[in-house]
Structure formats: C-alpha cells, structure tokens
Amino acid sequence: YTGAITYTNCKEGSETWNGTVQMTYEGPSSAPAKITTTVNSSYTNTSSNTSLTVSGATIVYSDFVYANNVITSGAVTLTGNISGTVNNKAINAGYDGFRMSYSYSGNTTSIQIAGRINPSCINSWVTVSTPAALTLPTATSCYTGGEARITDSSNTVSVIFTYTNVSVSFNNTSVASYNNCSEIQGLCI
C-alpha cells in the first residue's frame, strides 16, 4: 500500500503546515512488516516563535515481532534533516541511518541504538551506539542498565547506566556521576 498527503497553508490558530508525507506499507495492514514514511514539510507557530523544516526525512519502521497482536519488538530508522527554531533556539539536526531497535519482555524494554547524527550543539557528525542494550523497566523513567556511546573522529563519550548510578566518561576517563538520569542536564538536538 502506498499513499501520499500534500498540505498547503493548512492553518489552525497560530500554526501553519505545508508539505508532503508519503507512506508505504509492506505486508498486511493488520500486521505490517515494514512502514516507510518520507517527509518534506514545514511548520510555523507565530505565538511560540517556532518554525521547523523537515527535508528529505525518511522514517522506516521495521523488524516487527508480534505476540497476541501486540508489537513486542521492532526498529525505527531515521535519515534526513530537521532545521528551524524552537522557543527562539535554533536547531539544525541531521540523521544518517540512525536506528533504534527495541524489544519488550516482561516489564522491561531493551533499546539498541546505532547510526550517525549531526546535532545543532556539536555541528559535526557523530556516531551513536549502545555496546550494551539500554534497559528501561516499565515503572521507571530512567534507564537501569546498559551503555550509550557517542564517538567522533577522535573522541568518545560513554554513559553507563545501572540501577543506582549513571557514570559519564570522556576518552575512558570518568568525568561525572549521577544518581539517576533525571539529574543529567545539557542535552541538545
């Protein structure tokens, strides 16, 4: 199945949308094997001074595993660019095969990340990976296990999550420790 929606000067209050979204479903609509969404769109909100442009973004939902008509695992892969301002703060982020795989078992979701991103605050491509899957129990808002790494051409930042601690290291040297992930500040997009 393939379909597209084009919207021109679509307004609600102070918000305006323009662009095209195309979706392709592979497999039965009740249990698709893969969904590909391609977006070229702009959004403005004059009351919050927000504008976003999504150019050539492709989002692929794939690798679904179903149990009793419920998706228990799958993956989302993002490629493309997002630029604009949010709350008067400029953003310009790029994604190159940025993939998040997830699986749910019992009361825990495991997440694997791999791919390249170019966040505004770094203005350079970095590779994001999870050498050990991030684990997120259902009743919590912070990871309780796993490791996330961000690497550029010469440096590596590693964040290791446990039930009682979040440790941050730069090039294998410990630089910070937190009681949980809600204490970490300074994230950027």
C-alpha positions in Angstrom: 0.0 0.0 0.0 1.3 3.5 -0.8 -0.3 6.8 -0.3 0.6 10.5 0.0 -0.8 13.6 1.6 0.0 17.1 0.5 -1.0 20.0 2.6 -0.7 23.7 1.6 -1.1 26.5 4.0 -3.0 24.3 6.4 -3.8 26.5 9.4 -5.1 26.2 13.0 -4.8 29.3 15.2 -1.2 30.5 15.0 0.0 27.2 13.5 0.7 26.6 9.8 1.7 23.4 8.0 3.0 22.9 4.4 4.5 19.9 2.8 4.1 16.3 1.7 4.1 13.0 3.6 4.3 9.7 1.7 3.7 6.3 3.4 4.4 2.8 2.1 3.1 -0.3 4.0 4.6 -3.7 3.3 2.6 -6.7 4.4 -0.9 -6.8 5.7 -2.3 -3.6 7.2 -3.2 -5.5 10.4 0.4 -6.6 10.9 2.7 -4.7 8.6 6.3 -6.0 8.1 7.6 -2.5 7.2 6.3 1.0 7.1 8.3 3.7 5.3 7.4 7.4 5.7 9.0 10.2 3.7 8.5 13.7 4.9 9.2 17.1 3.3 7.4 19.6 5.4 7.4 22.9 7.2 5.7 24.1 10.4 5.4 27.5 11.9 3.8 28.7 15.1 3.7 32.5 15.4 2.6 32.6 19.0 5.6 30.5 20.2 8.1 31.8 17.6 8.7 28.2 16.4 9.5 27.1 12.9 10.6 23.7 11.7 11.6 22.3 8.3 11.9 18.6 7.7 13.7 18.0 4.4 14.1 14.6 2.9 13.4 12.8 6.1 12.8 9.1 5.8 11.5 7.1 8.8 11.4 3.4 8.4 9.5 1.2 10.9 10.6 -2.4 10.5 11.6 -5.8 12.1 8.3 -6.1 13.9 7.6 -9.1 16.1 4.1 -9.7 17.2 2.7 -11.6 20.2 -1.1 -11.8 20.5 -1.5 -8.9 18.0 0.9 -6.7 20.0 4.2 -5.5 18.7 6.9 -6.8 21.2 9.9 -5.6 19.2 10.9 -3.6 16.2 13.1 -0.9 14.9 12.9 2.8 13.7 15.5 4.2 11.3 15.7 7.9 10.6 17.6 9.6 7.7 17.2 13.3 6.8 17.4 16.8 8.3 15.4 18.9 10.7 16.1 22.6 11.0 14.4 25.7 12.4 13.8 27.3 15.8 12.1 26.1 18.9 11.4 28.6 21.6 13.7 31.0 19.9 16.5 28.4 20.0 18.0 27.4 16.6 18.2 23.8 15.7 19.7 22.0 12.7 20.0 18.3 13.2 20.9 15.6 10.6 20.3 11.9 10.8 22.1 9.2 8.7 20.8 5.7 9.2 20.1 6.5 12.9 18.4 3.2 14.1 16.7 2.5 17.4 15.7 -1.2 17.9 13.5 -2.1 20.8 12.1 -5.2 22.4 9.7 -5.6 25.3 9.8 -8.6 27.6 8.2 -9.0 31.0 8.2 -5.5 32.4 11.4 -4.2 30.7 12.1 -2.6 27.3 15.6 -3.1 25.9 16.8 -0.5 23.4 19.8 -0.7 21.0 20.9 2.4 19.1 23.3 2.7 16.1 23.9 5.4 13.5 25.1 8.9 12.9 23.6 12.2 13.9 24.7 15.8 13.5 23.1 17.7 16.4 23.0 21.5 16.4 25.1 21.9 19.5 28.0 19.9 18.1 27.7 20.9 14.4 29.6 17.7 13.4 28.7 14.2 12.6 29.0 11.7 15.5 28.3 8.0 15.7 25.9 6.8 18.4 26.0 3.2 19.6 24.9 1.0 22.5 27.6 -1.6 23.2 25.2 -3.0 25.9 21.4 -2.5 25.4 19.8 0.2 27.4 17.2 -1.3 29.8 14.1 0.6 30.9 11.7 -1.0 33.3 8.0 -0.2 32.8 7.5 1.8 36.0 10.6 4.0 35.7 11.6 7.0 33.7 15.4 6.3 33.7 17.5 3.5 32.2 18.6 1.0 34.8 21.3 -0.8 32.7 23.3 -0.5 29.5 25.8 1.7 27.9 25.5 4.5 25.3 28.5 5.8 23.3 29.0 8.9 21.2 32.1 8.9 19.0 33.6 11.5 16.6 36.8 11.1 14.7 39.0 11.3 17.8 36.9 11.3 21.0 34.4 9.0 22.8 31.8 9.9 25.4 30.4 6.9 27.2 27.4 6.8 29.5 26.9 3.7 31.7 23.6 3.2 33.4 23.0 1.0 36.4 20.1 0.8 39.0 21.9 3.2 41.3 24.2 5.3 39.1 24.9 7.0 35.8 28.6 7.3 35.0 29.9 9.5 32.3 33.4 9.2 30.8 35.4 11.0 28.2 38.1 9.0 26.4 38.0 6.4 29.2 38.4 9.0 31.9 35.5 9.4 34.4 34.1 13.0 34.3 30.8 12.8 36.1 28.5 10.5 38.1 24.8 10.9 38.8 22.2 9.1 41.0 19.9 8.8 38.0 19.3 10.0 34.5 16.9 12.9 35.6 20.0 14.7 37.1 21.8 14.9 33.7 21.5 18.3 32.1 22.7 19.9 28.9 21.2 17.7 26.3 20.9 19.1 22.8 19.2 18.3 19.5 
